Amino acid sequence: MNKQFFEDTKTAFALKSNADLKKSRFIFSMMGQQWLVNLGSKLTMTGLKLGLPIKGLIRNTIFDQFCGGTTEDECMPIVENMYTKGVSSILDYSVEGKENEADFDSVVGKKLTLIHAAAVNEALPFEVVKPTGLGRFYIWQKVSEGKELTAPEQLEWERIVNRVDLLCKTAVDSEVMLLFDGEESWMQDAADALVRDMMQSYNKDKAYIYNTVQCYRWDRLQYIENLYQNAKANNFIAGAKIVRGAYMEKERERAEELNYPSPICKDKAATDQMFNDVMNFILDHLDTIKLCLGTHNEESTLAAMEFMKEKGVDPRSGDVWFGQLYGMSDNLTFNLAEADHNVFKILPFGPINDVMPYLIRRAQENTSVAGQVGRELNLINKEIKRRGI
C-alpha cells in the first residue's frame, strides 16, 4: 500500500457538492498567504469586538469549513451525512479561555448533555474534554509543579477532580468513550496523573477513558511505556490518543524565557520519529493500551495500517481509531472509512464569537504546516478537474 491509496478524490469528496468544493478551494487559497491570514485574524477579532456585521461572512467561509454549526443540533445533519460513509464524529464544544467556577460548571453541563446525546447515537462514539475547561490553568500548573495548595485552592482542586470524575463515570455508564485533550507541558503532569487515575477506576473491561499524548515532546515514549507498566500492574486498560502537538512555539519561548530545557523535540524529523515510536509501541501492546491516531500525516497513517495488517489486527475491532479535524484531510478520513477502518472527524461547534480563537488557530496552523495548504488545494483541484466543473 502506498500514498496513492489517499489520492482517491471521488471517495474523499463524495459528500461535497460542486459549490462546496469551489468554496473550499477559495478558502485554502486564501490560507496559502501568511500575511492575509495574520491580517484577517486581527481584523476579524477587532470587528467582532466592535460589533460590526461580519458574522455572516465568517459563517459562510471559514466557520462552515471547519465547524459543524453554532449548536449541537445544527451539527447533526453533518454527523448523519458523514456516517452514511462510515465516518463517525466527535462533537467538540470549542469555547476556550474561561476562568471562573460558573463557566467550569457550565462546561460540565454541556459535556454531560453531549455524552447523553452520544449514548443514543452510534455515529457519536466519543466525547472530548479539555482539562482547563474544567478548572483554572493556575491550579493545574500548581499541582503539576508539586507546590502546596492553600486551603481555598485545595477546595478548588477537589472540585476539578469531582468534575473529571463525574464526566468519566457518566461516559462509562453511557458506554461513550471520553478523550482528554493535551495542553501545555507545565500543567500536563497533573492532567496525566488524574486521567491515569480515572483509567484505573473506569477502564476495567474496556478503554473508555483516553489521554492525549503530544509527541512533539521528547519524553512521551517514556510516558507511554510507564503508562503501560502501570496498567499491567494495576489491571486496567489504558487509552491513548496520539498527536504531534499544538503548542510548539509557546513551549519553546517559555523554556527560553525561564531558562529550562525545552520539552519539545529538536526538529520535525525528531517529532515524526517520536510519533512513530509511540504509535508502534502501542500497536505492539494493544492488549493493554488502545489507540487513537489523531493525525493528518499520510506516512504515519499508512505505517499504522501496514502494522495492523502484519499483526492481524481487525480494523473494526475498536482497538485502533483514526481521527482528523473536520474540514481537513478528507482524503485520509473517507478513504480510511472506505477501507473499513474506524475513523472519526472532530466536529467543533459553538457561538461564532466564542469559536473564533479555535478558527484562527486552524487557519494559522494550516498556513504554518509545510505543504498542508498546497496538499488540500491539489486534492480539491484534482476532484474539480475529475468532475469537469
ZIVENKA-V144174 format. One record per backbone hydrogen bond with DSSP energy under -1.0 kcal/mol. NH is the residue of the N-H (numbers start at 0). CO is the residue of the C=O. If there is no record, write none. Layout:
NH;CO  NH;CO
This chain:
4;1  5;2  6;3  8;6  11;7  12;8  13;10  15;12  20;16  21;17  22;18  23;19  24;20  25;21  26;22  27;23  28;24  29;25  30;26  31;27  32;29  36;32  37;33  38;34  39;35  40;36  41;37  42;38  43;39  44;40  45;41  46;42  47;43  48;44  49;45  51;46  53;51  57;53  58;54  59;55  60;57  62;57  64;60  65;61  66;62  67;347  78;74  79;75  80;76  81;77  82;78  83;79  84;81  85;82  86;81  87;342  88;122  89;344  91;346  93;91  93;348  94;92  103;99  104;100  105;101  106;102  107;103  108;104  109;105  110;106  111;107  112;108  113;109  114;110  115;111  116;112  117;113  118;114  120;117  123;120  126;176  128;178  132;129  133;130  139;135  140;136  141;137  142;138  143;139  144;140  145;142  146;141  153;149  154;150  155;151  156;152  157;153  158;154  159;155  160;156  161;157  162;158  163;159  164;160  165;161  166;162  167;163  168;164  169;165  170;166  171;167  172;168  173;169  174;171  175;170  176;124  177;207  178;126  179;209  180;128  186;183  190;186  191;187  192;188  193;189  194;190  195;191  196;192  197;193  198;194  199;195  200;196  201;197  202;198  207;205  209;177  210;238  212;240  214;242  215;243  216;213  217;262  219;216  222;218  223;219  224;220  225;221  226;222  227;223  228;224  229;225  230;226  231;227  232;228  233;229  235;230  236;202  237;287  239;289  240;210  241;291  242;212  250;246  251;247  252;248  253;249  254;250  255;251  256;252  257;253  259;254  264;215  270;266  271;267  272;268  273;269  274;270  275;271  276;272  277;273  278;274  279;275  280;276  281;277  282;278  283;279  284;281  287;284  288;284  289;237  290;318  291;239  292;320  293;241  294;292  294;322  300;296  301;297  302;298  303;299  304;300  305;301  306;302  307;303  308;304  309;305  310;306  312;307  316;313  320;290  321;341  322;292  323;343  325;345  327;324  332;328  333;329  335;331  336;332  337;333  338;334  339;336  340;335  341;314  343;321  344;87  345;323  346;89  348;91  349;68  354;350  355;351  358;354  359;355  360;356  361;357  362;358  363;359  364;360  365;361  366;362  367;363  368;364  371;368  374;370  375;371  376;372  377;373  378;374  379;375  380;376  381;377  382;378  383;379  384;380  385;381  386;382  388;383
